[in-house]
Structures are given as C-alpha cells and as structure tokens.
Amino acid sequence: MKRKITLKQIARELDVSISTVSKALRNSEEISADTIEKVQAFAKLYNYKPNNIALSLKNRRTKKIGVIIPEIVHHFFSNVIKGIEKVANKHGYNVIVALSNESFDKEVLNMEMLANGSIDGFILSISKETLMLKDYHHFRETINQGMPIVMFDRVVNEINCDKVIVDDFDGAKNAVKIMIDGGSKHIGIITTKDYVSVGSLRTNGYLSALQLSGITASDELVLKVEDGLDTEENSDKLYKTIQSLFDNNPQMDGVFAVNELFALIAMKVAHERGIKIPEQMQVIGFTNGVLSKYATPSLTTVSQHAQQIGEQSAYLLIERLEKDEDLEEDGWKTVIVKTDVVERDSTK
Amino acid sequence: MKRKITLKQIARELDVSISTVSKALRNSEEISADTIEKVQAFAKLYNYKPNNIALSLKNRRTKKIGVIIPEIVHHFFSNVIKGIEKVANKHGYNVIVALSNESFDKEVLNMEMLANGSIDGFILSISKETLMLKDYHHFRETINQGMPIVMFDRVVNEINCDKVIVDDFDGAKNAVKIMIDGGSKHIGIITTKDYVSVGSLRTNGYLSALQLSGITASDELVLKVEDGLDTEENSDKLYKTIQSLFDNNPQMDGVFAVNELFALIAMKVAHERGIKIPEQMQVIGFTNGVLSKYATPSLTTVSQHAQQIGEQSAYLLIERLEKDEDLEEDGWKTVIVKTDVVERDSTK
C-alpha cells in the first residue's frame, strides 16, 4: 500500500505553511489560484485524502475522545482532563490527549492526526498562537466534516460549536471587590496579553470592579505579561517582571493575578520586601490549585472548578455524539461554570 | 463491516476480568482450561483479532508515540511528557497521551486501544495497581507482538525492555545526608507503600544514610502514606496523616518527603506549630517543581530532571523504532538520569 502523505509533508515539499496547504485544499479565497492549483495537484498526485475518514464517521464509532490542550504543566488543564476522563470512562469512552504547546501549526497537525480515524470528537482549548493569528479554519473544517468539537476555557465567537466557559469577567470582578472591601486602594493586576480571551475578560472584570467603587484605574498598575514568560523555565524572567510592578508602584496594597503562578510569585516578592500579607497587601489568584492551598500564607483564589469544566465538556460531546443527528440541525450550547472565591489567609 | 469486539466487551459478556480474557487468549497456564476454551470460542465467534495490527507493524509506521502515565495532575509526569514531546517533535513524531489513573484495567485497555494501529511504540510508567498485582502480561504481550516499550521511573525487573530511571536510592541517601550534616538527629520520612518501586528505593536510601551516620532508624519516624491519599481531593486526609507523624515524634527535627506535595504539607504543619524551618526542622522533598521554588521558605529538593527523563525515553524509543531489527536481537538499555540536590532555604 502506498504510504499516505500528510499535510505537513505537502507543506514542506511546496515550501508553504501548513495553514496554506490546509486552506488551499478547501479552495479558500485567502489563497491565490496559483497556489491552490499547485497544492491540489500535488495532493492528488500523492493521493492525499483529507475527508475520507471523517465522511464515514456516521457508520463507525471509535468510542474515543481526542483532547487537545495548549500545555500540560498546568494545574488547570490537567484537572480539566481529570474531569473529562471521569465522565468519558463512565460512558465507555477512552480519552487520548495531545498537546499544541501553544503553537498554531501543532494544533492543526494534531487535529489532522487524531481526526484521521482515531477518535469520534474533540474537546479542546485554543492555543495562544491561534488566538493571536485568528486563524480558525481547522476547527471549521473539522466540524464541516461531521466531527463535533467542544471548546473550553479559551473559546472564540467565530466558531459555532458547544462551549464550556467560566464567568471570567464576574469572577475577576468579585475577587477585586473583596480586596476593595478589605481596604485596598491601589490594586495591581498581573494578567496576560489581550488576545488571550480569558486574560482579557479578567482584566475587564478588574477594571469594572475599580470603576464601580469609584477608583481610577492606572496603567502603571496593569502588568500584561509577555507570552512565553508564564512557563517554568522562564520563571526567573517572570520574577523580574513582577518585581518591576512592585518597583513602579510602591503604594500598591493589593494584587490580583490571573493565574496561580503569578500570584505565588507576587507573594514571594512581597515577602522578600517585608510587605506583610494580608495586612499591607492583599493577594488573590485565579485557578484554585494545590499551590494556593499550601502556600504560606495560604492564597485566596477564584476557583474555576477545572474538573467540573472537564466533566461538562465530556457530557456535551457525548450527548452530541450519541444523538446521531446532523450537527448543524441542533443549536449549540454554551455552558457557563460559575467561579467561587475561596477565601484564605492572603485577604482580610 | 462487523464491529470489532474489544477485550473489555468479552470480559463483560463472560463476567470475567480483563486480565483473565487477555491471558486466556494467549493460553496462559494461570487460567483454567475451561475458561480458556470459553474465552477463545467467544473471541472467535466475534472475530476478535488481537494480533493482526501488531503483526503488520514492520511495514507501516504511524510516526506516533503512545505515552501511558498513571496520573496527569502531577508535576513530574507532566514534565516528562514535555521532554518526550521535545525529542519526538524534533524527529517528526507525534505524541499521544493516555492515563491509567493508577488502575491495572485501564492500563491494559489503553495499551490495547493505542497498540491497535494508532502508534509505533510506547513510553510508559507503571500504575500502582499493576505494581501491587505484579501482573505484567500486557507489557510482555505488546513486546512479543513486535511493539517496543520504554519504561520510565516506575519500572520492573520482570520485563525486558529499554528503561529510564533515576538514582532513587542515591538521591534519597544524599538528601538525608545533607540534613544529618546540618545537625538533624531525628529525621522522619514521608514515603509511599513499598510496592511502589521508587518509594521503596527512596525509603532504603533514607535508611542507608541513617545507618552510615550511626543513627538508629525508628519505625515511628517512617510514614508510609496509604494509596490514594496522595491526590489533591484527599489532601485533607493526607494533612491529618502528616499531622500524626508530628504528634508521634515531638523530637523530630528533619523531614525527608518522597514528593513535593508531602514536603509542602510537612512545611505547613511545622509552620502552624511554630516550628521554625530550617532552624528547628530541615525539610527536603523529591521532585523539583514550581511548588518547591516558590514555597515560603523555598524548599530544598532532589531534582529528578523530569524533562531529561522524557527526552531520554524518547531517544531510546526512536532509536529502537528506526533500527528496524528484531527487538530481541539487541540488548536492552537502562539509562540512569542522575538526581541533584537543589539547596534552598528549608535546609541549613
């Protein structure tokens, strides 16, 4: 049997991007007629068949769910998987996990790899690079081929599918309000760049809480951490960045961090400068993990209920898979999992 | 096309365990002739073919690596995967992850699921239940079918394959020696039950360090944590167990913990009792993660170099896959990744 050629090999042979190949194969208007012709001719020559498996989906169930997450060294994502496993296993499904490593190309390739007959449907959270590029054709293509996707946490409006999200805006707003009620007047935020949807929603929640209490927001107090700094290898750089937030704002008496690592480092910096938590500075983090619980002082957090997000995502996908109707005929659901603030010793 | 029946379905239909089905299909002496006959007749009736895919392996490469880990909410395992991804991607391989959730049955089913044409070889760490049952037939069967396995961290002598381990014994011995040199005389250990190979090796390293320094070991100072208590949901129970180690040993002036969570909880208990770290009690953990680095005080750890373990495992597997020789003809390698003690503020 002839070996099947992959998207990646076509891209390499023709020296174009994976995205270009993928789009050219479906006659995208974004791609020049010349490139479309070249890619399709090449694909035909090597017998590339992107749709053959998905088309036969209706008659064939693998009882497997494919999960694509941006990162694995992350308490939130690993707990979501735990929740997916729990519900999937109960319903007789197995779970296969692949990582995008926050890369667009890897996300596209992993979807191609798994959609290729290995699984019945996807549960995924979008990579940062994909969100930055705003290129969602691979999701659209997968859904058009009849394979359902459930997106969680990092979702986009541009794609119609089932989604599970948390109330990022309200969660952040509630957390910041607790600090304001506790007497903080100069609250800093450590967040992500705006194209990360959840980071941006949390930043807006923070701003809204300030506004409601008549506090004028200050750009100096908003730290948008560069991409790639939020990994463990780069935690020394992250440390320095967070130190400069403290340097620039000696009056800062509260910190709201959009993840656990940011919050923990802020506490460490405060500790080293002799700033007492919560007396002189209150700290709240997003994502309630083991780090928060056993930190000294223990950290007040906005709990996202990661496992519940995973469970809900699996329920939605399995429901969709077992309905056996055309995907478009049924309305898409968005389930919002409410956050809770878990008050511990880092707030008053 | 007739739907393919699975091991699990056969087990359910005949009301026997998955392991029994698996063994009966290969005429194991452990299984009664009656059961073997029943299972094989049923398998034949439903056209069960366990070997058909693996047999054709030589002619077909998926360029995918299957990884089976016991748990995902665990810094060590997620970093191993990061290392596997790094090397696999460099060599054009994709990585698929599945979880055993420390269950024997799930480990067997996941191996069946992935070996079924989805991957070229396995990298895995054995589940606790498998280690307890000492039932390794699924590994043996997979290797006999021509699909290579690389085991890491939790490995067993009974299976001949490539392995990547750390020097658990020496790592623990060195860590405990540092505490003895720092003046600790009553050092407790928080470890796992003995059937978890790495836990047992670390316990022995601890005992050896005490002996070398002429310190008599005391059973009271050895806490072997029950299975299942080392998960986040059960961390309150774990907390109580560790509190009782403190209650039973008021003279304890050092704690060696075989993982990060155990160490962090020990520090929290010490903190609550007004025991100063490191002045009155030194603490060292195994596995160097972000928790250790940003704990207060920061935790001295035995770094396992998890990412390097993943990288080495991927190298061994890819080397084996690309050699294209019979698996038995070549000697198996065991790579030992040396641990380092990273000294921070929890030791003198």
Interface residues (C-beta under 8 A of the other chain):
Chain A: K64 I72 V73 H74 H75 S78 N79 I81 K82 E85 N89 N94 V95 I96 V97 A98 L99 N101 K106 L109 N110 M113 L114 S118 E232 S235 L261 L264 I265 M267 K268 H271 G289 V290 L291 K293 Y294 A295 T296
Chain B: K64 I72 V73 H74 H75 S78 N79 I81 K82 E85 N89 N94 V95 I96 V97 A98 L99 N101 K106 L109 N110 M113 L114 S118 E232 S235 L261 L264 I265 M267 K268 H271 G289 V290 L291 K293 Y294 A295 T296
